[in-house]
Amino acid sequence: MTSGTDRDELIRARAYALWDLCGRPEGDGLRFWLEAEREVDGVEPDAVSEKSHSG
């Protein structure tokens, strides 16, 4: 298991890579952070939407 700091660093690095691949758009950092967070945590986008709709 990784510490919170290690996890944040993994997310930061992945978010930067995603942002870079998309041509470095201005003002859209949160979108890349959230996508990277899902990837690092191993959460599928469909699973997130299913969880948010159940209940």
C-alpha positions, 0 to 999 in steps of 0.5 A, a space after each residue: 500500500 502506498 502512503 498518501 504522499 506517494 499516491 498524490 505524487 503518482 496522481 500528479 505525474 499521471 495528470 501531467 502526462 494526460 495534460 501534456 498528451 492533450 496539448 496542454 490546454 489552459 484552465 482544465 487541470 481538475 479534469 486531468 487530476 480526477 482522471 489520473 486519480 481514477 487511474 491510480 486508484 484503479 477505478 473504472 469510469 463506469 463503476 464510478 457512475 454506477 456507484 453514484 446512481 445507486 442508492 
